Amino acid sequence: MLQIVIPAFNEEARLPRTLRELRRYVRENRALLGEVEVIVVDNASTDATTQVALAAHTSALPVRVVACPTRGKGAAVAAGIAVTTAPVVGFMDADGATRLSALVEATRLLALGHDVAIGSRGAHGAVAEVRHSRLRESGAHWYRTWAQRVVPGVSDTQCGFKIMDGDLAREACAELRTHGFSFDVELLARLRRRGARLAEFPVEWADVPGSTFEPLRHGAASFVDLARISWRLRGATAVVSVPRFAPAIASPAPAVAVEA
């Protein structure tokens, strides 16, 4: 079984389409994906996010809602992962920016022996339709540069699509202290310190209007959080987990960057 967490803050407009498309994709790829459940985390929304999520529940794609009063994407994802029980879990954005074909590729990588499959707009072969301002593009460039110092070898820590071994994900998320948008960096760093095998793969991604991310406010906070993450993890002792899968088999797809 696969459980997918979707953090949502005031997403009544974008979430229904994302859930409809996800239901259709899961139905068409049931043989590859197996049973899938969605956990929508209502992150203190002031609109009808919870209602539209519950309305999307069907037998083809069960949807349940978890409330997270602590504001921040990191807090919401951690709250969602905490209630999962499946052997494979992950999270994706409420806007559905990442093309859903990433689901099959990610689960394939875990079946090959990797513990974490990271959807990436920076990996070779990725397609990203971006409508950002120069300010946001410049900030993203410097953010990626600094993030790679914390998680070397990962070209895009911030794409909101990751599929993980369930036990490792729950262990790492229980330790998360970053509530904001930089939580991905801390999560990946903690997963790596637990001995997780990371695989980054290219995705098709399109910028969807309606983002709640504000470059000046959230961007500055993200850099501050990044500095805090680096400081917290400096000199921390790595925890090596017992492997949960057979040794990894190199992916035949040349576009996939796989960590040894």
N, C-alpha and C positions, 0 to 999 in steps of 0.2 A: 504493500500500500504506500501511496505517496500523499503527504499532506503539504499543502501550499499555503503559506501565510501571506496575506495582503494587508499591509498597514494602510489605514485610510483616515484622513482628516478632511472633513467636509468634501466628500467625494460622491455626493448624490448624483451629480451630473455625468461623471466619467465612469464610475464603477459598474453601472448596469451593462454597458456595452462590453466592457472587459470581461465580465462574468458570462455574458452570452457567448462571446467568441471562445472563451476558455471551455465552456460546456460543449460547444460544437467540436472543438479540437480534441477534447478528451474522448468524446463519443467516437470520432473517426479514427482515433489511434489507441483504442482500448486494448488491443492485443499487445501493443508495445508498452503502454503506460500502466496497465492494470487499474485497480481501483484508486480513485483520486478524491480527496476531500479538501475543501477550501475553508480556511479559517480567516475571516475578515476581522481585523483588530480596529475597532472604532476608537480613534485616538482623541477623545474628548471633542468630538464633532458637535457643531451647533446646528447642523442641518439634518436631513433624513437619511444619512449614511447607513445607519443600522437597519432602517425599514427597507431600503432598496436592496440591501444585502440579503436580508431574510426572505424577501420576495423572490430572490433568484434561486432559492433552494429547490432542488429536484432530486429524484432518485438517480438520475444520470450524473449529477454533480452535486453532492451534498454540500451545503454552505452553512456554517454556524458563525456566530458573532461573539467576540470576546471584547470586553470593555477595558481600555487602558487609560486611566485618568492622567497619568504622567505624560505630558506633552513631549513629542520628539519621535522621529522615525525609528531611532535606535531602541527607545523604550517600547514602542509598539511592536517591533519585530521580536524583541526579547520576550515580551508578554505572550505573543502568539506561539513562538517556539516552545515556551515553557509548558503549554498545554498539549503539545503533540505527543504521540505515542508511536508513530510509524517508524519503520526502519530507515526510511528515506524522507527527508523533509526539505523545504526550501522556502524562498520568498520571492515575490515579484511585485512590481508597482501597480497601484490601482488604475493608472492611466493606460496600462497595456502597451507601453512604449516598445517593449522587446517582443519581436515576432515569436509566436508560440512554438515554432519549430525548434526553438532552444530547449524545450522540455524533453523531446526525444533524444537530442544530442547529449544533454546533461545526464539523463538516466543511463544512456549508453556508456558514458565515461565512468559512471559509478559501477556499472556492471563489469567494466574492464578492470576495476580494482582501485580506482581513485576514490578519495573520501570527500572531495569538494570539487564541484564543477562551477567555474566562475564565468558567467556570461560577460563578454568583453567587446567594447567598441574600439579597443586599441589593438586587438589581435589581428594578424594578417588575414584578410578575407572578410573582415567586418564591414557592414554597410550602415552608416549613420547619417540620417537626415537631421541636421542641426539648424535651428533658427535663432541662435544665441547672439547677444550683443558682443562687441569687442571686449567690453569689460569682463563679461562672464567667460569668454574664451581665454582671455589672459589669465584670469583667476584660476580657471580649470587647468591651464598649463602648469602654473606654479604649484597648484595643489597636487597634481600627479607626480611632479618632481619630488616633492617632500614626502608624499605617501610611499613612494618607492624606497625611501630610506627606511621606512618602518616595515614594509612588506616587499623586499627586493624580488624582482622577477615578475611581478604582477603589473601589467601595463594599465589596467583600468579597474581600480578597486570600487568605483562608485556606480557602475551599472547596476540597477536594482533587480538583478536576476541571479540567484545562486541556489544550487541544489546540493544537499550535504547528507552525509551519514547522520542518521537521527541521533544516535547516542553522543557522537562528538559535538553535534550542533547544540544539543541541550546542555552539555557540559560547558561549552565555550560561552553560550548566551547567558548562563547563570552567573558568569563572572563579569559580564559587560558592565562598564561604568559610564559609557558614553551614550547619552540619550539622543543626541542630534544626528545630523547627516554623516558625520565622520565615523559612525559606529562600524561601518563596513571594514575600515582599516583595523580597528581594534579586534573585530571578530576574526578576520583573516590571520592577524598576528597571533591571536590566542589559539586558533585552530592549528596553525603551523607549529606552535610551541608544544602542542599535544601530539605532535608527530603525524598530523594529517597530510595526506598526499594531495596536492592541489593541481588541478588542470584548468587552464584558461582556454576558452574557445570563442571563436568569432560569432557575433550575433547580428541580426538585422534590427536596427533600432530607429525609431522615428520620434522626433520631438512632438509631444502632444500639448496643445494649448491648455492653459488652466493650471499650470504648476503652482504650488504654494511656496516654492523655493524663491526667496528674495535675495539676489546676489549681495547687496550691501549688508543686510542684516544677517542672513544665514551664512553667507560666504565668510564673513569675518569670524563668526562663531565657529565655523568649521575649521579654520586655521588654528584658532585657539585650542579647540578640542584635539587637533592633530598634534600640537605641541605637548598637550597633557598626556596623550596616549604614548608618545615617544618617551616621555619622562617616566611614566608608570611602568612601562615594560622594559626600561633600560636595566640590564643586569638581572632580569627575572629568570628564574630557573625553568628550563624547559621541562615539560611533562610528556614523557613518551608513552603513548597508549598502545595497548596490544592491538596489532592489525586486525581489522574486522573483515577484510577481504583478502582474496588471494593476491599474490604479487602482481603489480600492474603490468599490463601488456601495452606496448607502445601503440598508440593510435595510428592507423594507416592514413588518416587525414592530415596532409601537410600543414593545414592552417591551425592546428591545435598546438598550443604551447603547453607542454607537460613537464611538471616538476619531478625530478628524479627522487 
